[in-house]
Amino acid sequence: MIPYFKLSLVSSVILLLAGTMYSVKGQTSSVEKSFHFSSIGTGFGVQGEFFGTYVIEDDAIRVNVTRAFISVSEHCPYKGRRGITQISFGLATAISADGVWKIETTAPPTLLGIIMRPKEEQVFYGLYFSIPRKKGIDLSKRWFVVNIQDEILDPPPDKPGFPRGGSSFAHSCRNIFVEADDKAKRESSQEPTKTARTCP
């Protein structure tokens, strides 16, 4: 038979360990959520479709892009090669009532360094991004934006002012960080994301 004081000591140790495990788990536990969005069919010269998951932490949003499709539009006036230099994930926010937006913060980019032509598509797996965020900011007013940067490799020789490259964007829906019970209230009044359409 186990003496009472030993039983009490064992119980205390078990409770202490359980509390410690709960505390550690509470510090690191975050809900992993999935996403899928695309800029296919927009006016950008370089377009993308992105699948993955994200976790919101105190100081960052950790993004795991499980699969990304990058393609070059065949409908742009420029039909030459493009150097797809890098890609990054960030947070966008509206800066005016008419839907104008800006990139508020962005993760360090992932360098791609590939050459593509119209109609070509590349698939990437396992891209990771850490988007910095200030603790306490209202994520319901922010959304994902992907910045794909490219260079024009065969500019027309008779057009010295022809653009030599730029950025193409892909956005998630604006309410991606809104909880499910609030989304229905916002969707009816959701303004479309307005972006500059550049397609050299």
N, C-alpha and C positions, 0 to 999 in steps of 0.2 A: 504493500500500500504506500502511495507517494505522500510524504508529509505535506501538510497544508502550505507551509512557507515555500517549499520547492515548487508546488503546483502553481502558486501565485507568481513566483519568479518566472517560471516557464511561460505562463499566460502573459505576463508583462512584456517579456522579450518578443513573443509572437505579435502582440499588439503593436509594439514599437517598430518591428520590422515591417509589418503591414502598413503602418502609417508612413514610414520612410518610403516604401515602394510607391504608395499612392501619391506622395508629394513629388517624387521624381517624375512619375508618370504624368502628373498634372502639369509640370513645367514643360514637358516636351510633347504632350498629346495635342494634336491638331487634326482637324478633319480634312482628309484628302478628297478633293473634288475634281471632277473631270471637266474638260472643255473641248470644244470643236468649233472652229470658225474658219472662214475662207474669204479671199478676195478674188476668187475665180470669177471671170465675167465682168470685172470692173474695167476702168479705163487705164489702169496702170500697165506699164510695159513689162514689169516682172510681177507675177502673182503667186499666191501661196495658199495652201490649205494646211491647217495645223490641228493635231490631235494630241491630247496629253492630260496631265493632272497638275494641280497646284495645291500648295499648303500655305496658309496665312500664318505668319509668325509675328512676334512683337516688332522686329526691326526689318523684316523682309518678307517677300512672297517668293517661295521656292517653286519654280516651274520646271516640270519635266515634260519635254516635248517627246512623246513616244514615237511620233511619226510626222514628218513634214514633207509636203510636196511643193517644189518650186518649179514654176514653168514660165516661159517667155511668150508673151502674146504675139500672135501672128497678125494682129489688126493694127499695129502701129506703123507709121510711115517709115521708120527706121527698120531695115530688114537685116542688118549686119549682126556681128557677134557682140555679146555683152559679157563683161567680166563681173560675175556676182561676187562681190568682195566680202560682205559680212552681213550678219543678221542679228537683231537684238530684240528682246522683249522689254516693254515698258508699261507705264501707267499713263493714260490720257485723261484729261478733264476738260470740261467745257469752260470757255472764258467769256461767252456772251450768250444772250438768249436765243440768237438765231442759229445756234449749233456749231459755231466756230470753236475749235478745240486746240489744245497744245499737249505736247508730251511733257509730263511733270517730272518724271524720274525714269531712269532706264537702267537695265542690267548691263554689265560689261558685255560687249558683243562677242559672238562666235565667228571666227574667221572661216570663210568658205573657200575662196580662191578658185572658183570654177569658171569655165567659159561655156556659154550657152547660146543657142540660136533660136529663132522663132519656132514654135511648136515643140521644142525640146522640154523634157521634164526630168528633174532629179528628185530622188527620194532620200531623206535623211532620217536616221533613227537615234534616239537617245541624246537629244540636245538638252542641256541644263542651263537654267538662268536663275539668278538671284536678284530680284528687283528690290532695291532699298525702299523702305517706307518709314515715315515718321509715326511713332506710336500715337494712336488716338485719332488719326486722320479718318475722315468719313469715306470709306471705300464705296459706299452706295452711289457716290458721285464720280466714280472713277471706273475705268475699264481697261482691258488689255489692248495694247497696240504693238504690232510687229513692224519693225523698220528694216526693209531689205535694201541694201545699197548696191548700186551697180555702176559700171563704167562702160562708156561707148567705145568700142575698140576699132571700129571702122567708120569714123565720121566722114561724111561726104566732103571730098576735097574742095568742091566749089562753094561750100557753105562754112566759112571760117567761124561764124557765130553759133554753129550747131551745138546743142548741149552735149557736154562730155560725160554726163552721168547724173545721178541723183538718187532719190529715195522713192521707194514704193511702199505702201502701207497696207496692212490688213488689221481689222478690228474685230474684237469680240462684240457681243451686244452690250449696250451701255449698262444694263442692269445685272451683269454677270455676278456681282458681289452682293446683290440684294437677296435677302432671305426669301425662301419660297412663298411664305405667306404675305410678303409685301409686293412680290413681282406683279401679281394680277392688278394691283392698284396702279402701278406705274406704267404698265405696258400700253394701256389705252392712250396715255398722254406722252408716250415715248417719241422723241424727235429723232429722225434719222441722223446718223453721223455724217457730217459734211467734211469732205476732204478735197484738196486740190487734185485734179486729175491731170497728171503729166504723163505723156506718152510720146517721147521723141521718136 
